[in-house]
Amino acid sequence: MAGVFSNAEIGKHFGLTYSAVSHSVQGMKTMLACDRELRSLFEDINSQYKL
């Protein structure tokens, strides 16, 4: 899933490195793969922001 901003841009906004953002994204992907309730909530929220 690609977003509007790069990991570097997100990191700059929050004072994080590209690597920190990348690790956070990977951790969230793992959680979404393992937790159906979290995945359902994520999909519901994400569907409201599709352009």
QUIHU-V509618 format. One record per backbone hydrogen bond with DSSP energy under -1.0 kcal/mol. NH is the residue of the N-H (numbers start at 1). CO is the residue of the C=O. E is the energy in kcal/mol with one decimal. If there is no record, write none. Layout:
nh=[NH/NH]
co=[CO/CO]
e=[E/E]
This chain:
nh=[10/11/12/13/14/16/21/22/23/24/25/26/27/28/29/30/31/32/33/34/35/39/40/41/42/43/44/45/46/47/48/49]
co=[6/7/8/9/10/11/17/18/19/20/21/22/23/24/25/26/27/28/29/30/31/35/36/37/38/39/40/41/42/43/45/46]
e=[-2.4/-2.8/-2.3/-1.9/-1.8/-3.5/-2.0/-2.6/-2.5/-2.0/-2.6/-2.3/-2.3/-2.3/-2.4/-2.0/-2.2/-2.8/-1.7/-1.2/-2.0/-2.5/-2.5/-2.2/-2.8/-2.6/-2.2/-2.4/-3.2/-2.1/-1.1/-1.4]
